[in-house]
Structure formats: C-alpha cells, structure tokens
Amino acid sequence: MSGAREVILESGIETGRTPPEFRRRFSRLGRSDQAAIGAFVLLLLIAFIGPMLTTTSPTIPVGAPFTPPGDGFLFGTDELGNDIAVRILHGARQSFLGAFAVTLSGVLIGTAVGLIAGASRGWVDTVLMRTTDAFLALPAPVLALAIAAALGRSYTNTLIAVAAVFWALYARIVRAEVRAFSSRPYIEAARLAGVPAHRLWIKHLLPGAVPVIIVAASLDIGGLILLVAGLSFLGLGAPQPAPELGAMVAQGLPFILSSAWVALVPALAIFVIALVCNLAGDAVRDMLEE
C-alpha cells in the first residue's frame, strides 16, 4: 500500500503539483502566435466594450437609408437607416457570447459523457458511445439546421440546436484520453490504494484530458461563430431588426448591386472574427503541446 502511495505522489497529482507555468509555455510561442492571441483579446474587448461606448441603438434608424460609408457613418447605413458599425459591434458581442455558451455546454455535456464512458466498462460505455456515434453520423450543420427549424425561429433556439449536436465530439475526445490514462501506473496504484471511484475520476482521470479539451474548445470558437451565422443567414436566428451578423448579410443581399456595403461589411466582419479565432486556437494548441 505504501508503494502505491509513492507512485501516486510521484505522478504529481496527489500532491497537487501544478503543470508548467503559463509564462514558460507562452514564451514558446512565435511572434505570429502571440500576435494572434493579442488580436483575439483585442476583438473581445471591442465586441464587449464597444457597444457600451456607443450612444446609438442598433435597432433605431439614425440616418437616411443606404448612406455610403464615410458620409457621417463609418460603415454607412442599411436599408432602414440603421448605423451598420453599431449593429456590427452588437452583433459581434452576440456572436462571441453565443459561441462561448455553446462551447461551454458542449464541454460540460461531452466531458461528463466521455468521462463516464471512459471510466466505465460494459453496457454503460456501449450505450453512451453508440448514442454519441448517432450524433456524429450526420454532419453537425445539417443536424443543427433540422433541430433549429423544429424549435422555431429565435437566436436562443439556434444556440440550443447547435449545442445539442456539438457535445458528441468532446465526448469522444474525453473518452479516448480517459482510456489512455486509465492504463498508467499511478492510476492502477490509486485503485490499489482504495481511492473511491468518484475521486479517481475527478482528481486523477479528468485532469489528463483538460489540455486536450482546452485545445479543442479554442479551435471550435471560430467554427461555431460561422455555424451560428450561417443558421442566422438562413433565417433561423432572431427576426429583424435584431443585430445578428449572419442575418445582416442576408438582409443586404437584395441590395448587393446598388449598395454593396450593406452585405459586404457584416460578411467581412464574420470573416475577420472567424479567422482571428482560428489563428488564436492554433496558438493555444501550440502553447499546450508537450
């Protein structure tokens, strides 16, 4: 029993020893990776602080319809006379909040399912993984589109639809990591030492999957923003005049030849946000690599 205790202590988990410092990991990044993380933080600040600094409502017309960019308005106005710049600020904040909410729910549900499946044996693992496979069998956008259409048109229902299909990938990832860690000597030593099952799962198995979960979540933010914007573009988001980037693109398409900025500016905003999120996700992956 004492030998098992020594193995657990040597593993660094029982002693609560922390992983390598964030500063050392961050210093391993190249300048481009640090710039990507900095750009992501800057986008977050603009999206969350920018709307607080504006005195204009995103849903109340403030100028003449189809005012070109630069003529009193940074990005011009839309067909109703709304300030496009203000609407993009509010839409960017909503996009980030939606992506974070979906990612958090996917991580929580997927981690719980993957942890139980990976630590269990027999029919529990089989049932959970076959259910996961059923969600992974269809493309996530198609399944989310079907669920969102069934729930009805609203931004909340769109997020619920995306969250309902996005947990399966995390479940697969966590199960694989838990299975890999289950065979390690300090886990066997913990079992021999009589560590309760719930403590073994939470304190010994789950921490091994945390870095992979963080990497997957950071890489998914950009894709989720694109997916939610795509569903809003198809008319499954909040109805007009809610400031949603995907819906703004759809509303501006009829005027693409006469007033191109109405559709192109929010489309460019989606592109920039998704690009910066993906680059920052790659940087986080590089930082957490062993």
Residue pairs with C-beta under 8 A, 6 or more apart in sequence:
1 192
1 193
3 189
4 189
4 190
4 192
4 193
5 14
5 189
5 193
7 185
7 186
7 189
8 14
8 186
8 189
8 190
8 193
9 15
10 186
11 184
11 186
13 186
13 203
13 204
13 207
14 190
25 287
25 288
26 34
26 287
28 286
28 287
29 37
29 283
29 286
29 287
30 286
32 279
33 279
33 282
33 283
33 286
33 287
34 283
36 276
36 279
36 280
36 282
36 283
37 280
37 283
37 284
39 276
39 279
39 280
40 276
40 277
40 279
40 280
43 92
43 96
43 272
43 273
43 276
43 277
44 96
46 89
46 92
47 89
47 92
47 93
47 95
47 96
48 93
48 96
50 89
50 92
50 93
51 58
51 86
51 89
51 90
51 93
54 86
54 89
56 62
56 83
56 86
57 86
58 82
58 83
58 86
58 87
58 89
58 90
58 91
58 241
58 243
59 82
59 241
59 242
59 243
60 82
61 77
61 80
61 81
61 82
62 77
62 81
62 82
62 83
63 72
63 73
63 77
63 81
63 83
64 77
64 81
65 77
65 78
65 79
65 80
65 81
66 76
66 77
66 78
66 79
66 255
66 258
66 259
66 262
67 73
67 76
67 77
67 81
68 76
68 259
68 261
69 75
69 76
69 84
69 261
69 265
70 76
73 83
73 84
73 85
74 84
74 85
75 83
75 84
75 85
75 88
75 261
75 265
76 84
76 259
76 261
76 262
76 265
77 83
77 84
78 84
78 87
78 248
78 251
78 252
78 262
79 251
79 252
79 255
79 259
79 262
80 241
82 241
84 248
84 261
84 262
84 265
84 266
86 243
87 243
87 248
87 266
88 243
88 245
88 248
88 265
88 266
88 269
90 243
91 243
91 244
91 245
91 248
91 266
91 269
92 245
92 269
92 273
94 155
94 243
94 244
95 225
95 228
95 229
95 244
95 245
95 270
95 273
96 225
96 273
98 155
98 158
98 159
98 224
98 225
98 228
99 221
99 224
99 225
99 228
99 277
100 221
101 159
101 163
102 159
102 162
102 163
102 166
102 224
102 228
103 166
103 217
103 220
103 221
103 224
105 163
105 166
105 167
106 163
106 166
106 167
106 169
106 170
106 217
106 220
107 167
107 170
107 213
107 217
109 163
109 167
109 170
109 171
110 166
110 167
110 168
110 169
110 170
110 171
110 172
110 173
110 174
111 170
111 171
111 174
111 206
111 209
111 213
113 128
113 132
113 167
113 171
113 174
113 175
114 170
114 171
114 172
114 173
114 174
114 175
114 176
114 177
114 178
114 209
115 174
115 175
115 178
115 201
115 205
115 206
115 209
116 124
116 128
117 124
117 125
117 128
117 129
117 132
117 171
117 175
117 178
118 125
118 174
118 175
118 176
118 177
118 178
118 179
118 182
118 205
119 178
119 182
119 197
119 200
119 201
119 205
120 128
125 175
128 171
129 171
129 175
132 168
132 171
132 172
135 143
135 165
135 167
135 168
136 168
136 169
136 172
140 162
140 165
140 166
140 227
141 227
141 230
143 164
143 165
144 158
144 161
144 162
144 164
144 165
144 166
144 227
144 231
145 161
145 231
145 234
145 236
147 160
147 161
147 164
147 165
148 157
148 158
148 160
148 161
148 162
148 231
148 236
149 236
151 157
151 160
151 161
153 235
153 236
153 237
153 238
153 239
154 237
154 238
155 232
155 237
155 238
155 242
155 244
157 236
158 228
158 231
158 232
158 236
158 237
159 228
161 231
161 236
162 224
162 227
162 228
162 231
166 220
166 224
169 216
170 213
170 216
173 209
173 212
173 213
173 216
174 209
174 212
174 213
177 208
177 209
177 212
178 205
178 206
178 208
178 209
180 208
181 187
181 204
181 205
181 208
181 209
182 205
186 204
187 200
187 204
187 205
190 200
190 204
191 200
195 204
211 288
214 284
214 288
215 281
215 284
215 285
215 288
218 280
218 281
218 284
218 285
219 278
219 281
219 282
219 284
219 285
220 281
221 277
221 280
221 281
222 273
222 274
222 275
222 276
222 277
222 278
222 281
223 274
223 278
225 270
225 273
225 274
225 277
226 270
226 274
228 237
228 246
229 244
229 245
229 246
229 249
229 270
230 246
231 237
231 246
232 238
232 244
232 245
232 246
232 247
232 250
233 246
233 247
233 249
233 250
234 246
234 250
235 247
235 250
237 244
237 246
237 247
238 244
238 247
240 247
240 251
245 266
245 269
245 270
245 273
246 266
246 270
248 262
248 263
248 266
249 263
249 266
249 267
249 270
251 262
251 263
252 259
252 262
252 263
252 264
252 266
253 263
255 262
255 263
256 262
256 263
256 264
